[in-house]
Amino acid sequence: MQLPDNLRFVDFHPKEENIRDMVQAGLEKAQKEIPAKFLYDKRGSELFDAITRQPEYYQTRTELALMESYAEEIGELLGPGAMVIEFGSGHTRKIRRLFECLEEQRCYMAVEISKEYLLQACSELALDFPSVDVIAVCADFLKPFDPPPPKVSVNKRTVFFPGSTIGNFEPPTALRLLERAAAHVGKSGGLLIGVDLKKDPRILNAAYNDAAGVTAEF
C-alpha cells in the first residue's frame, strides 16, 4: 500500500503467540474474560463504525456536535504547533473538525489496534489534510510503546480519548490508561477526554442493542 508523503506507519501489534497467551490468561481467571481489543480486526472495526452511525447510538452523534460547537475554543487551548495523540482513533471523524481550527504546523498520532483499518483511515486523513504530519501507530494504547518523533516543531502534546471508552475499564486499568497518557504528553501536555453522564437505562440499552442488529453482529 502506497502511503501519502505526510503519513508514517509504525507496527507494535502483539505477535500471534502473545495473543494466544493473553486469551489463555483471561480464560484461566475466576471471572473469565477475553480482551475486547481482539474484537477490532478490520471487520470488527467496520462493524463498530456502523454501530456509531445507528440512531440509537447517541455517544458519537453527541461528541461530533460538541466538536462542531467548541472546536475553535479547543484549538485555541491547544495553540500553534499542537500535537494530538488519539487513543483508539477508529474512523478519525471527530478529529477532522479540530484540524480545521488549528494553525498550519501540527501533528496527529493515531493509535489503533486494527492495522488495516488504521492505515485506511489515516491515509484518507493524510490526503485530506496534507499539512498535517500523520503518524499511524498500530498498538494497544494500554501498553508502553515508543513512537517516532514528529517531523514538525511541537509546542504542546494532547491525548484525545473520546467516546466515553474510559468508562469500560475497571479503575486500575483506567488509572494505567491515564498514566500512559501522561507519559506521552509530558508535564506541559493535556488530556481531552469524553466521559458520559448518567443515563436512563432504556437509552443505554437501546444504544447497545440497535434495531438494525449491528451490535449483535459485532
N, CA, C and O of each residue as an XYZ file, in Angstrom:
872
protein
N       0.843     -1.196      0.000
C       0.000      0.000      0.000
C       0.879      1.248      0.000
O       1.729      1.418      0.874
N       0.667      2.114     -0.983
C       1.426      3.357     -1.083
C       0.858      4.386     -0.105
O      -0.314      4.751     -0.192
N       1.690      4.849      0.821
C       1.236      5.807      1.823
C       1.454      7.230      1.340
O       2.423      7.491      0.628
N       0.569      8.167      1.711
C       0.802      9.578      1.407
C       2.123     10.054      2.008
O       2.599      9.492      2.993
N       2.708     11.085      1.416
C       4.022     11.573      1.856
C       4.023     12.036      3.309
O       5.051     11.958      3.983
N       2.882     12.516      3.796
C       2.816     13.041      5.162
C       2.338     12.002      6.177
O       1.941     12.356      7.287
N       2.376     10.719      5.801
C       1.940      9.644      6.698
C       3.067      8.645      6.938
O       3.703      8.165      5.999
N       3.301      8.343      8.213
C       4.231      7.281      8.599
C       3.474      6.218      9.385
O       2.522      6.520     10.104
N       3.909      4.974      9.238
C       3.242      3.856      9.914
C       4.244      3.090     10.769
O       5.351      2.780     10.328
N       3.835      2.788     12.009
C       4.663      2.005     12.927
C       3.806      0.869     13.482
O       2.683      1.096     13.931
N       4.336     -0.351     13.449
C       3.560     -1.527     13.848
C       4.075     -2.099     15.167
O       5.165     -2.667     15.229
N       3.264     -1.936     16.229
C       3.557     -2.540     17.529
C       2.504     -3.586     17.890
O       2.330     -3.917     19.063
N       1.800     -4.107     16.882
C       0.742     -5.081     17.146
C       1.343     -6.322     17.804
O       2.411     -6.783     17.398
N       0.659     -6.871     18.827
C       1.214     -8.054     19.502
C       1.336     -9.237     18.555
O       0.498     -9.423     17.672
N       2.376    -10.033     18.740
C       2.584    -11.221     17.918
C       1.522    -12.275     18.232
O       0.907    -12.263     19.298
N       1.322    -13.186     17.274
C       0.253    -14.178     17.405
C       0.407    -15.015     18.669
O      -0.582    -15.320     19.335
N       1.651    -15.391     19.006
C       1.844    -16.220     20.190
C       1.498    -15.453     21.465
O       1.031    -16.044     22.438
N       1.728    -14.132     21.462
C       1.358    -13.319     22.620
C      -0.158    -13.211     22.751
O      -0.689    -13.171     23.861
N      -0.854    -13.165     21.612
C      -2.313    -13.127     21.626
C      -2.859    -14.406     22.260
O      -3.774    -14.350     23.081
N      -2.304    -15.551     21.883
C      -2.746    -16.827     22.473
C      -2.531    -16.826     23.986
O      -3.383    -17.287     24.746
N      -1.386    -16.304     24.408
C      -1.093    -16.256     25.844
C      -2.095    -15.371     26.578
O      -2.542    -15.713     27.673
N      -2.452    -14.228     25.975
C      -3.388    -13.305     26.618
C      -4.780    -13.915     26.718
O      -5.452    -13.765     27.738
N      -5.219    -14.605     25.658
C      -6.526    -15.259     25.693
C      -6.536    -16.357     26.752
O      -7.495    -16.475     27.515
N      -5.473    -17.160     26.803
C      -5.395    -18.231     27.793
C      -5.413    -17.669     29.210
O      -6.098    -18.198     30.085
N      -4.655    -16.593     29.432
C      -4.618    -15.983     30.767
C      -5.998    -15.475     31.171
O      -6.395    -15.601     32.330
N      -6.725    -14.902     30.219
C      -8.061    -14.398     30.519
C      -9.043    -15.504     30.857
O      -9.891    -15.338     31.733
N      -8.933    -16.638     30.162
C      -9.848    -17.754     30.399
C      -9.515    -18.515     31.674
O     -10.349    -19.262     32.187
N      -8.307    -18.333     32.188
C      -7.915    -19.002     33.427
C      -8.304    -18.208     34.671
O      -8.145    -18.700     35.788
N      -8.810    -16.993     34.496
C      -9.231    -16.183     35.639
C     -10.542    -16.716     36.214
O     -11.309    -17.385     35.521
N     -10.790    -16.412     37.492
C     -12.053    -16.810     38.116
C     -13.229    -16.175     37.373
O     -14.221    -16.842     37.081
N     -13.109    -14.881     37.071
C     -14.080    -14.190     36.210
C     -13.477    -14.175     34.814
O     -12.661    -13.312     34.491
N     -13.883    -15.136     33.987
C     -13.245    -15.320     32.680
C     -13.482    -14.106     31.789
O     -14.550    -13.494     31.815
N     -12.466    -13.772     31.002
C     -12.565    -12.623     30.112
C     -11.616    -12.800     28.936
O     -10.596    -13.483     29.026
N     -11.986    -12.165     27.832
C     -11.113    -12.057     26.668
C     -10.983    -10.575     26.364
O     -12.000     -9.893     26.243
N      -9.766    -10.047     26.235
C      -9.600     -8.612     25.989
C     -10.432     -8.130     24.806
O     -10.411     -8.731     23.732
N     -11.168     -7.035     25.017
C     -12.064     -6.518     23.978
C     -11.317     -6.097     22.721
O     -11.906     -6.043     21.641
N     -10.021     -5.797     22.849
C      -9.265     -5.336     21.679
C      -9.240     -6.378     20.569
O      -9.030     -6.040     19.404
N      -9.454     -7.659     20.927
C      -9.414     -8.702     19.901
C     -10.664     -8.697     19.021
O     -10.715     -9.409     18.019
N     -11.659     -7.910     19.380
C     -12.824     -7.729     18.509
C     -12.502     -6.835     17.318
O     -13.208     -6.849     16.310
N     -11.428     -6.059     17.445
C     -11.189     -4.985     16.480
C     -10.174     -5.363     15.410
O      -9.124     -4.734     15.284
N     -10.505     -6.412     14.630
C      -9.797     -6.604     13.371
C     -10.464     -5.683     12.350
O     -11.276     -4.838     12.729
N     -10.143     -5.826     11.079
C     -10.713     -4.911     10.091
C     -12.239     -4.998     10.074
O     -12.922     -3.974     10.068
N     -12.773     -6.227     10.064
C     -14.226     -6.392     10.031
C     -14.861     -5.861     11.307
O     -15.878     -5.171     11.256
N     -14.266     -6.180     12.451
C     -14.809     -5.691     13.704
C     -14.812     -4.176     13.780
O     -15.763     -3.581     14.288
N     -13.754     -3.544     13.278
C     -13.679     -2.081     13.282
C     -14.732     -1.478     12.361
O     -15.326     -0.449     12.681
N     -14.962     -2.120     11.217
C     -16.004     -1.641     10.299
C     -17.384     -1.756     10.940
O     -18.217     -0.860     10.798
N     -17.620     -2.858     11.642
C     -18.903     -3.024     12.320
C     -19.081     -1.991     13.424
O     -20.170     -1.441     13.591
N     -18.017     -1.726     14.180
C     -18.148     -0.728     15.241
C     -18.416      0.657     14.658
O     -19.194      1.427     15.222
N     -17.777      0.976     13.534
C     -18.066      2.243     12.864
C     -19.538      2.304     12.485
O     -20.176      3.346     12.633
N     -20.081      1.190     11.993
C     -21.502      1.149     11.643
C     -22.381      1.331     12.878
O     -23.429      1.973     12.807
N     -21.954      0.765     14.011
C     -22.703      0.951     15.257
C     -22.800      2.428     15.611
O     -23.863      2.910     16.002
N     -21.687      3.148     15.474
C     -21.668      4.566     15.867
C     -22.554      5.429     14.974
O     -22.839      6.577     15.316
N     -22.989      4.898     13.844
C     -23.857      5.643     12.934
C     -25.336      5.284     13.105
O     -26.192      5.840     12.417
N     -25.636      4.363     14.014
C     -27.024      3.988     14.262
C     -27.732      5.085     15.054
O     -27.111      5.738     15.893
N     -29.025      5.294     14.798
C     -29.744      6.373     15.503
C     -29.771      6.194     17.015
O     -29.840      7.176     17.753
N     -29.716      4.948     17.482
C     -29.757      4.716     18.927
C     -28.437      5.052     19.615
O     -28.408      5.294     20.821
N     -27.350      5.069     18.855
C     -26.028      5.259     19.454
C     -25.746      6.759     19.568
O     -25.182      7.371     18.662
N     -26.147      7.326     20.689
C     -26.108      8.770     20.879
C     -24.700      9.309     21.121
O     -24.457     10.493     20.888
N     -23.766      8.475     21.581
C     -22.458      8.965     22.017
C     -21.697      9.682     20.904
O     -21.246     10.813     21.086
N     -21.555      9.033     19.764
C     -20.786      9.633     18.670
C     -21.471     10.879     18.144
O     -20.824     11.898     17.905
N     -22.767     10.797     17.967
C     -23.517     11.954     17.471
C     -23.342     13.154     18.403
O     -23.162     14.282     17.944
N     -23.395     12.908     19.706
C     -23.264     13.992     20.682
C     -21.859     14.580     20.665
O     -21.696     15.800     20.704
N     -20.849     13.724     20.609
C     -19.474     14.228     20.605
C     -19.151     14.990     19.325
O     -18.427     15.985     19.366
N     -19.674     14.539     18.200
C     -19.454     15.282     16.956
C     -20.073     16.674     17.050
O     -19.494     17.648     16.568
N     -21.245     16.766     17.668
C     -21.887     18.068     17.852
C     -21.062     18.956     18.785
O     -20.947     20.160     18.556
N     -20.492     18.365     19.831
C     -19.637     19.127     20.742
C     -18.375     19.615     20.036
O     -17.946     20.752     20.236
N     -17.783     18.755     19.211
C     -16.596     19.162     18.460
C     -16.931     20.301     17.510
O     -16.139     21.227     17.342
N     -18.091     20.234     16.896
C     -18.515     21.296     15.982
C     -18.687     22.616     16.733
O     -18.312     23.676     16.233
N     -19.256     22.543     17.932
C     -19.538     23.758     18.702
C     -18.289     24.362     19.341
O     -18.171     25.584     19.436
N     -17.355     23.513     19.781
C     -16.236     24.001     20.584
C     -14.870     23.804     19.935
O     -13.847     23.992     20.593
N     -14.835     23.432     18.666
C     -13.548     23.151     18.014
C     -12.618     24.361     18.039
O     -11.425     24.216     18.306
N     -13.145     25.541     17.766
C     -12.288     26.729     17.750
C     -11.719     27.008     19.136
O     -10.543     27.349     19.269
N     -12.540     26.865     20.160
C     -12.070     27.092     21.533
C     -11.009     26.057     21.916
O     -10.001     26.395     22.538
N     -11.239     24.807     21.543
C     -10.254     23.760     21.821
C      -8.959     24.042     21.075
O      -7.867     23.881     21.621
N      -9.089     24.468     19.812
C      -7.911     24.799     19.022
C      -7.083     25.898     19.660
O      -5.853     25.845     19.628
N      -7.742     26.899     20.243
C      -7.025     27.979     20.920
C      -6.275     27.454     22.145
O      -5.156     27.884     22.425
N      -6.892     26.527     22.870
C      -6.240     25.963     24.055
C      -5.025     25.111     23.671
O      -4.013     25.110     24.372
N      -5.137     24.392     22.557
C      -4.002     23.585     22.103
C      -2.870     24.461     21.603
O      -1.697     24.152     21.814
N      -3.221     25.556     20.938
C      -2.232     26.517     20.472
C      -1.519     26.081     19.207
O      -1.767     24.990     18.693
N      -0.620     26.942     18.695
C       0.139     26.601     17.483
C       1.134     25.478     17.750
O       1.591     25.298     18.879
N       1.461     24.734     16.719
C       2.405     23.636     16.874
C       1.872     22.514     17.735
O       2.633     21.850     18.438
N       0.554     22.294     17.684
C      -0.057     21.276     18.540
C       0.146     19.877     17.974
O       0.127     19.672     16.760
N       0.337     18.930     18.866
C       0.352     17.514     18.510
C      -0.777     16.830     19.262
O      -0.855     16.906     20.488
N      -1.652     16.160     18.518
C      -2.778     15.448     19.113
C      -2.539     13.949     18.972
O      -2.275     13.452     17.877
N      -2.633     13.236     20.089
C      -2.442     11.785     20.124
C      -3.787     11.163     20.469
O      -4.282     11.331     21.584
N      -4.379     10.447     19.523
C      -5.708      9.875     19.760
C      -5.606      8.382     20.042
O      -5.128      7.610     19.211
N      -6.060      7.989     21.226
C      -6.110      6.575     21.595
C      -7.386      5.958     21.027
O      -8.477      6.490     21.233
N      -7.256      4.838     20.312
C      -8.428      4.199     19.723
C      -9.043      5.075     18.656
O     -10.235      5.376     18.705
N      -8.233      5.486     17.686
C      -8.620      6.535     16.728
C      -9.753      6.134     15.799
O     -10.512      6.998     15.360
N      -9.891      4.839     15.484
C     -11.003      4.398     14.644
C     -11.071      5.133     13.324
O     -10.090      5.208     12.584
N     -12.248      5.675     13.036
C     -12.506      6.323     11.745
C     -11.981      7.753     11.664
O     -12.028      8.343     10.585
N     -11.491      8.330     12.737
C     -10.916      9.692     12.814
C     -11.919     10.800     12.502
O     -11.510     11.920     12.193
N     -13.206     10.521     12.574
C     -14.201     11.551     12.231
C     -14.152     12.740     13.191
O     -14.298     13.888     12.771
N     -13.945     12.462     14.477
C     -14.067     13.530     15.469
C     -12.914     14.518     15.416
O     -13.069     15.675     15.806
N     -11.753     14.069     14.933
C     -10.582     14.942     14.944
C     -10.569     15.903     13.765
O      -9.875     16.918     13.805
N     -11.320     15.599     12.722
C     -11.249     16.391     11.496
C     -11.668     17.848     11.718
O     -11.023     18.771     11.221
N     -12.746     18.040     12.463
C     -13.208     19.415     12.699
C     -12.163     20.212     13.465
O     -11.995     21.409     13.232
N     -11.471     19.558     14.364
C     -10.449     20.248     15.146
C      -9.293     20.702     14.263
O      -8.770     21.801     14.445
N      -8.893     19.870     13.315
C      -7.784     20.232     12.432
C      -8.067     21.517     11.661
O      -7.154     22.293     11.379
N      -9.313     21.733     11.329
C      -9.674     22.923     10.565
C      -9.441     24.201     11.361
O      -9.351     25.285     10.785
N      -9.340     24.077     12.693
C      -9.184     25.254     13.549
C      -7.764     25.420     14.081
O      -7.471     26.399     14.768
N      -6.883     24.474     13.771
C      -5.509     24.584     14.238
C      -4.645     25.277     13.203
O      -4.957     25.258     12.012
N      -3.564     25.888     13.652
C      -2.661     26.545     12.724
C      -1.907     25.512     11.898
O      -1.905     24.327     12.230
N      -1.271     25.959     10.827
C      -0.740     25.061      9.805
C       0.166     23.958     10.336
O       0.033     22.801      9.937
N       1.072     24.301     11.221
C       2.043     23.303     11.668
C       1.456     22.470     12.793
O       1.251     22.974     13.897
N       1.191     21.225     12.530
C       0.555     20.379     13.526
C       0.874     18.920     13.231
O       1.298     18.565     12.131
N       0.658     18.086     14.243
C       0.974     16.661     14.123
C      -0.149     15.855     14.756
O      -0.718     16.252     15.772
N      -0.457     14.727     14.150
C      -1.507     13.848     14.657
C      -0.971     12.428     14.731
O      -0.469     11.893     13.743
N      -1.081     11.821     15.911
C      -0.701     10.422     16.077
C      -1.956      9.617     16.391
O      -2.600      9.834     17.417
N      -2.296      8.695     15.508
C      -3.449      7.823     15.702
C      -2.963      6.480     16.232
O      -2.087      5.851     15.638
N      -3.534      6.045     17.350
C      -3.155      4.765     17.951
C      -4.366      3.839     17.887
O      -5.398      4.104     18.503
N      -4.226      2.758     17.139
C      -5.360      1.866     16.864
C      -4.835      0.435     16.752
O      -3.733      0.218     16.250
N      -5.618     -0.542     17.218
C      -5.171     -1.935     17.249
C      -5.341     -2.639     15.908
O      -4.633     -3.606     15.627
N      -6.277     -2.166     15.068
C      -6.543     -2.805     13.777
C      -5.676     -2.176     12.691
O      -5.897     -1.029     12.302
N      -4.695     -2.920     12.207
C      -3.721     -2.386     11.254
C      -4.375     -1.913      9.965
O      -4.147     -0.781      9.538
N      -5.185     -2.764      9.337
C      -5.780     -2.411      8.046
C      -6.698     -1.204      8.174
O      -6.665     -0.298      7.341
N      -7.512     -1.196      9.214
C      -8.449     -0.092      9.409
C      -7.700      1.202      9.708
O      -8.075      2.272      9.228
N      -6.645      1.097     10.500
C      -5.813      2.257     10.832
C      -5.203      2.869      9.578
O      -5.271      4.082      9.379
N      -4.612      2.039      8.738
C      -3.967      2.539      7.522
C      -4.971      3.189      6.580
O      -4.684      4.221      5.973
N      -6.140      2.588      6.460
C      -7.159      3.161      5.585
C      -7.615      4.525      6.087
O      -7.661      5.489      5.323
N      -7.956      4.607      7.382
C      -8.454      5.860      7.949
C      -7.391      6.948      7.918
O      -7.692      8.094      7.585
N      -6.152      6.605      8.259
C      -5.087      7.610      8.302
C      -4.647      8.036      6.907
O      -4.252      9.185      6.715
N      -4.707      7.143      5.940
C      -4.384      7.525      4.561
C      -5.379      8.553      4.053
O      -4.992      9.541      3.429
N      -6.657      8.325      4.315
C      -7.683      9.282      3.896
C      -7.489     10.620      4.605
O      -7.615     11.678      3.990
N      -7.183     10.569      5.893
C      -6.975     11.796      6.661
C      -5.762     12.561      6.149
O      -5.817     13.780      5.987
N      -4.667     11.850      5.894
C      -3.440     12.498      5.421
C      -3.649     13.161      4.066
O      -3.099     14.232      3.811
N      -4.429     12.542      3.203
C      -4.718     13.133      1.894
C      -5.604     14.368      2.037
O      -5.429     15.345      1.308
N      -6.543     14.329      2.964
C      -7.451     15.465      3.167
C      -6.770     16.631      3.876
O      -7.169     17.782      3.699
N      -5.732     16.337      4.687
C      -5.017     17.378      5.433
C      -3.519     17.236      5.162
O      -2.781     16.758      6.023
N      -3.065     17.644      3.982
C      -1.660     17.424      3.591
C      -0.647     18.171      4.445
O       0.533     17.822      4.434
N      -1.078     19.199      5.192
C      -0.136     19.929      6.042
C       0.033     19.279      7.417
O       0.841     19.740      8.223
N      -0.722     18.215      7.690
C      -0.635     17.524      8.975
C       0.385     16.391      8.889
O       0.334     15.573      7.970
N       1.303     16.346      9.838
C       2.241     15.231      9.970
C       1.499     14.106     10.686
O       1.254     14.189     11.889
N       1.143     13.058      9.950
C       0.324     11.971     10.490
C       1.203     10.762     10.810
O       1.966     10.290      9.967
N       1.081     10.275     12.041
C       1.798      9.071     12.469
C       0.755      8.025     12.851
O       0.008      8.212     13.812
N       0.704      6.934     12.108
C      -0.238      5.848     12.384
C       0.482      4.772     13.189
O       1.447      4.172     12.713
N       0.013      4.533     14.400
C       0.664      3.575     15.297
C      -0.294      2.419     15.569
O      -1.339      2.608     16.191
N       0.059      1.236     15.109
C      -0.734      0.039     15.400
C      -0.250     -0.522     16.733
O       0.821     -1.123     16.813
N      -1.054     -0.319     17.781
C      -0.617     -0.715     19.122
C      -1.806     -0.782     20.062
O      -2.875     -0.244     19.775
N      -1.607     -1.440     21.174
C      -2.533     -1.426     22.293
C      -2.174     -0.208     23.139
O      -1.084     -0.150     23.709
N      -3.082      0.766     23.226
C      -2.718      2.012     23.913
C      -2.574      1.841     25.422
O      -2.118      2.756     26.107
N      -2.959      0.676     25.947
C      -2.742      0.411     27.369
C      -1.340     -0.115     27.659
O      -0.940     -0.243     28.817
N      -0.597     -0.420     26.593
C       0.757     -0.940     26.743
C       1.779      0.133     26.359
O       1.466      1.014     25.559
N       2.991      0.077     26.912
C       4.024      1.046     26.517
C       4.435      0.833     25.060
O       4.538     -0.303     24.596
N       4.663      1.917     24.355
C       5.226      1.854     23.009
C       6.016      3.135     22.758
O       5.754      4.169     23.372
N       6.968      3.055     21.865
C       7.892      4.167     21.620
C       7.743      4.633     20.173
O       8.447      4.129     19.299
N       6.848      5.579     19.899
C       6.604      6.017     18.526
C       7.717      6.925     18.021
O       8.494      7.447     18.821
N       7.808      7.122     16.706
C       8.813      8.039     16.160
C       8.477      9.478     16.517
O       7.310      9.793     16.750
N       9.464     10.352     16.563
C       9.202     11.761     16.881
C       8.496     12.456     15.725
O       8.612     12.019     14.580
N       7.766     13.532     16.007
C       7.127     14.291     14.922
C       8.163     14.962     14.034
O       9.278     15.254     14.466
N       7.776     15.202     12.784
C       8.663     15.879     11.844
C       8.549     17.396     11.946
O       9.374     18.121     11.391
N       7.537     17.872     12.648
C       7.325     19.310     12.798
C       7.640     19.715     14.233
O       7.683     18.880     15.137
N       7.858     21.003     14.420
C       8.104     21.520     15.762
C       6.812     21.456     16.577
O       5.770     21.936     16.132
N       6.881     20.868     17.759
C       5.700     20.681     18.598
C       5.848     21.485     19.881
O       6.860     21.387     20.576
N       4.826     22.284     20.186
C       4.838     23.084     21.411
C       4.089     22.411     22.553
O       4.487     22.519     23.713
N       3.004     21.717     22.222
C       2.183     21.089     23.257
C       1.591     19.796     22.717
O       1.110     19.742     21.585
N       1.634     18.759     23.542
C       1.047     17.470     23.173
C      -0.225     17.251     23.986
O      -0.273     17.543     25.181
N      -1.246     16.735     23.321
C      -2.516     16.462     23.985
C      -3.020     15.089     23.575
O      -3.081     14.775     22.386
N      -3.382     14.273     24.552
C      -4.033     12.998     24.258
C      -5.529     13.242     24.121
O      -6.147     13.879     24.974
N      -6.097     12.731     23.047
C      -7.528     12.838     22.751
C      -8.126     11.442     22.902
O      -7.742     10.514     22.191
N      -9.071     11.301     23.836
C      -9.668      9.985     24.098
C     -11.181     10.143     24.223
O     -11.713     10.186     25.332
N     -11.873     10.230     23.089
C     -13.319     10.445     23.105
C     -14.082      9.133     23.267
O     -13.486      8.076     23.469
N     -15.403      9.216     23.178
C     -16.224      8.015     23.122
C     -16.644      7.441     24.463
O     -17.340      6.426     24.498
N     -16.247      8.054     25.560
C     -16.551      7.544     26.900
C     -16.004      6.134     27.111
O     -16.512      5.379     27.940
N     -14.959      5.786     26.348
C     -14.379      4.447     26.446
C     -13.768      4.189     27.818
O     -13.717      3.046     28.271
N     -13.311      5.237     28.476
C     -12.688      5.035     29.786
C     -13.672      4.419     30.776
O     -13.267      3.770     31.741
N     -14.970      4.626     30.533
C     -15.985      4.035     31.396
C     -16.094      2.526     31.268
O     -16.744      1.881     32.091
N     -15.465      1.953     30.244
C     -15.481      0.499     30.066
C     -14.447     -0.217     30.930
O     -14.478     -1.441     31.051
N     -13.531      0.545     31.530
C     -12.414     -0.059     32.248
C     -12.662     -0.096     33.752
O     -13.327      0.774     34.315
N     -12.112     -1.120     34.380
C     -12.059     -1.144     35.841
C     -11.084     -0.057     36.299
O     -10.175      0.304     35.551
N     -11.261      0.478     37.532
C     -10.414      1.592     37.985
C      -8.913      1.380     37.809
O      -8.241      2.316     37.376
N      -8.337      0.208     38.115
C      -6.886      0.057     37.917
C      -6.470      0.214     36.453
O      -5.414      0.773     36.160
N      -7.309     -0.285     35.532
C      -6.996     -0.153     34.107
C      -7.145      1.289     33.657
O      -6.331      1.785     32.878
N      -8.183      1.967     34.142
C      -8.367      3.377     33.800
C      -7.183      4.210     34.295
O      -6.724      5.119     33.602
N      -6.697      3.898     35.488
C      -5.531      4.606     36.024
C      -4.306      4.356     35.156
O      -3.534      5.277     34.888
N      -4.125      3.114     34.716
C      -2.992      2.801     33.852
C      -3.087      3.568     32.534
O      -2.077      4.032     32.006
N      -4.293      3.697     32.014
C      -4.500      4.476     30.794
C      -4.071      5.925     30.992
O      -3.374      6.487     30.147
N      -4.478      6.529     32.096
C      -4.115      7.920     32.365
C      -2.607      8.067     32.553
O      -2.026      9.079     32.161
N      -1.981      7.070     33.146
C      -0.521      7.096     33.288
C       0.158      7.029     31.924
O       1.160      7.707     31.696
N      -0.382      6.214     31.016
C       0.171      6.142     29.658
C       0.017      7.491     28.962
O       0.935      7.960     28.290
N      -1.152      8.108     29.128
C      -1.389      9.412     28.510
C      -0.392     10.439     29.029
O       0.177     11.204     28.250
N      -0.181     10.458     30.338
C       0.759     11.410     30.933
C       2.170     11.195     30.409
O       2.908     12.155     30.190
N       2.545      9.932     30.208
C       3.888      9.641     29.702
C       4.078     10.167     28.284
O       5.181     10.571     27.918
N       3.018     10.166     27.486
C       3.121     10.612     26.097
C       3.134     12.137     25.967
O       3.779     12.671     25.064
N       2.435     12.840     26.853
C       2.311     14.292     26.671
C       3.295     15.091     27.516
O       3.582     16.240     27.181
N       3.819     14.528     28.593
C       4.748     15.262     29.437
C       4.053     16.232     30.378
O       2.825     16.324     30.404
N       4.861     16.958     31.155
C       4.323     17.835     32.199
C       3.503     18.992     31.647
O       2.568     19.449     32.305
N       3.830     19.472     30.460
C       3.105     20.619     29.904
C       1.983     20.199     28.969
O       1.362     21.046     28.328
N       1.713     18.889     28.884
C       0.707     18.389     27.953
C      -0.698     18.459     28.510
O      -0.932     18.970     29.605
N      -1.638     17.928     27.720
C      -3.037     17.984     28.113
C      -3.767     16.692     27.787
O      -3.231     15.803     27.126
N      -5.007     16.606     28.268
C      -5.865     15.453     28.026
C      -7.262     15.950     27.695
O      -7.866     16.688     28.472
N      -7.768     15.546     26.548
C      -9.131     15.863     26.130
C      -9.884     14.539     26.077
O      -9.651     13.720     25.188
N     -10.778     14.336     27.024
C     -11.392     13.018     27.196
C     -12.911     13.129     27.216
O     -13.470     14.085     27.753
N     -13.567     12.140     26.625
C     -15.023     12.088     26.628
C     -15.518     11.176     27.737
O     -15.096     10.023     27.834
N     -16.415     11.690     28.575
C     -16.988     10.904     29.668
C     -18.501     11.078     29.641
O     -18.996     12.205     29.640
N     -19.228      9.985     29.618
C     -20.687     10.049     29.555
C     -21.267     10.438     30.912
O     -20.660     10.203     31.957
N     -22.452     11.037     30.870
C     -23.191     11.354     32.084
C     -24.167     10.219     32.398
O     -24.371      9.320     31.582
N     -24.751     10.271     33.561
C     -25.713      9.248     33.957
C     -26.902      9.278     33.006
O     -27.409     10.345     32.663
N     -27.338      8.100     32.587
C     -28.399      7.999     31.592
C     -29.517      7.078     32.073
O     -29.319      6.206     32.919
N     -30.697      7.305     31.503
C     -31.813      6.382     31.682
C     -31.381      5.016     31.135
O     -30.881      4.946     30.013
N     -31.558      3.939     31.891
C     -31.147      2.616     31.402
C     -31.728      2.259     30.043
O     -31.105      1.519     29.282
N     -32.912      2.772     29.728
C     -33.522      2.460     28.432
C     -32.715      3.058     27.288
O     -32.607      2.457     26.219
N     -32.147      4.246     27.513
C     -31.312      4.877     26.484
C     -30.035      4.067     26.278
O     -29.605      3.850     25.145
N     -29.437      3.624     27.377
C     -28.218      2.816     27.283
C     -28.487      1.474     26.610
O     -27.710      1.034     25.763
N     -29.577      0.829     26.984
C     -29.901     -0.465     26.384
C     -30.126     -0.340     24.885
O     -29.700     -1.198     24.111
N     -30.792      0.724     24.483
C     -31.037      0.926     23.052
C     -29.733      1.184     22.306
O     -29.551      0.710     21.184
N     -28.822      1.938     22.932
C     -27.552      2.261     22.275
C     -26.727      1.010     21.991
O     -25.985      0.960     21.009
N     -26.857      0.006     22.848
C     -26.064     -1.216     22.685
C     -26.902     -2.410     22.222
O     -26.465     -3.559     22.300
N     -28.101     -2.120     21.743
C     -28.974     -3.166     21.198
C     -29.810     -2.542     20.089
O     -31.040     -2.524     20.155
N     -29.121     -2.025     19.058
C     -29.799     -1.273     17.999
C     -30.771     -2.154     17.228
O     -30.599     -3.369     17.129
N     -31.795     -1.508     16.688
C     -32.858     -2.218     15.976
C     -32.349     -2.927     14.732
O     -32.899     -3.953     14.332
N     -31.297     -2.387     14.116
C     -30.756     -2.988     12.890
C     -29.924     -4.236     13.167
O     -29.583     -4.971     12.239
N     -29.598     -4.479     14.418
C     -28.845     -5.679     14.770
C     -27.351     -5.600     14.507
O     -26.675     -6.628     14.462
N     -26.820     -4.379     14.333
C     -25.390     -4.241     14.037
C     -24.545     -4.632     15.250
O     -23.525     -5.307     15.115
N     -24.979     -4.201     16.434
C     -24.228     -4.548     17.642
C     -24.218     -6.056     17.866
O     -23.201     -6.616     18.276
N     -25.333     -6.708     17.600
C     -25.392     -8.164     17.751
C     -24.413     -8.850     16.802
O     -23.768     -9.828     17.178
N     -24.298     -8.347     15.582
C     -23.348     -8.921     14.625
C     -21.911     -8.682     15.080
O     -21.043     -9.539     14.916
N     -21.675     -7.496     15.659
C     -20.340     -7.165     16.168
C     -19.923     -8.146     17.260
O     -18.828     -8.029     17.810
